[in-house]
Each structure stands twice: as structure tokens, then as C-alpha cells.
Amino acid sequence: MDRLEERAAPAAAAPPQRKDQAALSAIQRGRFLAAVNLLNQRGFYGALVSIHSDMSHTMHNMGPGDPTSALGQQRFLPWHRVYLSQLEQQLQNFDPDVTIPYWDWTKTQEQNIPHWLQGMTLTVTVTMPDPGMGLVAVIPVSIIRAPLTPEILHQRVSGIDAVMQATTYTDFATRLENIHNGVHDWVGGTMSDLLTAPADPIFWMHHANIDRLWWEWQQRHKGQNPNVNGVDAILDPWRYDEPQTRDIANFNYQYV
């Protein structure tokens, strides 16, 4: 009997690529916006915005005096990594080639509202929880932007090189969230309100850049991870836990 030929196993498919928004073709931009609009029409987009409007998920450092600030400081980056993945999975159910582009405001040439988003309109139906009263309000959110000058954005993100030199996770996450806050405020309008910010597609591109910077920092600081344990490590309302977020391979994307 002839010896069977040994055959190499087929190479694994490369993960989908999240790209700089400035490098996207007109067709790629259109496909991203078409997928967002479809998800909005089907109600999924608004449902994701509603999740972010519920601060009981403790995904932000709410500042001095708030008892959840220390935990939010630790959960900010891993929680939003899962959050972006939730949108991206749904986008790809509509168009498998669509990923969330990142808005690289570290580059001087991108320190403005991306031109292909400037004229877009979108109204998102959002359910706003009111923990104090135990009630909810269903409201429409239309995108409004009131950006300041590119010079002000440049000033607000100018400390990013120092942030990337941080040696501990807590220092890095705290300083990166501060810059993140400044970008939200710079865009203004819908983006300046934590409860409504994700209604604007630029939110996802902004957070993709935050996630990209964290991933770059992670490559140089192995073992520096959020300090969360037990139920605090479960990134509700999903079943992911914090250790799963330490490698973007678990979410099937890469940055280029």
C-alpha cells in the first residue's frame, strides 16, 4: 500500500482587522454606517446605548466622593472591551466584513470630527433607567455635536505619551480615562453625556482607539491587570469575566 501523503493543516483565518478610520475606503465607511443604521432600525443599537445609560454596571470612575469610583476605575477598560465586542458581533451578523474603525486622535491630522461623519443623522430610541425612582423613560436621542477647535483637542490628548509610559495598570487606566473624558467633552452634544454618548457612532470609534492603546500598553506590561475579584470581575450584564479580556484574541479582532 502506498504511503499516504502528509498534508499540512489549513492555516487558521486571520482575525478581522480594526483599522484607522482615516484609512477606510468610501465603500468601507458606507458599509459600517449601513450596518449601524440597520441595527438601529432593529432596536439592537438603542438597546446597547441603554446598557451604557445604566451606571449600576460600574464601568467608569465617577470622581471623588462617589463610592463606586475605585471599582469603576478598575473596570473601565475591560468592561468597554466587552461592550465594543457586543456591537461588533451584531454588525458582522449583517456584514461579516465590517469591524469598528478606530478614531486615532493621537495623530494631528485626525484631531477633528472625521469628515465622513460630519453630515450624518441618526435618532436612537433609548431606555433610560432611574435608579432613584425605580422608573424608566424611553426617549429618542438625536446626534448633536458641538466640537471645540482642533487646537483644543490637541491640547487635551497631548499627555498620551506620558500615559503610555505608566508602569501600573491603575495609573495607566486612570490617566487614560481622564484623556478619554476630555475627548468626549470636546466632541460635545450627545457625546458629552454618559447616558447618551453611545448613540453617536463616533463613540465606538473613540473607544476602539482607547482599546487599541490599552492593547499596545498590555504588550509591554504583561501581568499588569485590573484589581477585581469575585462578582466585581464579572462584566455585567454579560457573562464575561475580567481575565477573558486580557487578550483580544478572545474577541476575534486585531488592530492594524
Secondary structure, DSSP 8 states (H G I E B T S, - for coil): ----------------EE-BGGG--HHHHHHHHHHHHHHHHTTHHHHHHHHHT-GGG--S---TT-TTHHHHHHHHHHHHHHHHHHHHHHHHHH-TT----B--TTSGGG-S--GGGTT---EEEEEEEETTTTEEEEEEEE-------HHHHHHHHTTHHHHHT--SHHHHHHHHHHHHHHHHHHH-GGGGSTTTGGGSHHHHHHHHHHHHHHHHHHHHSTT------GGGGB-TTSS-BGGGGG-GGGGT-EE-
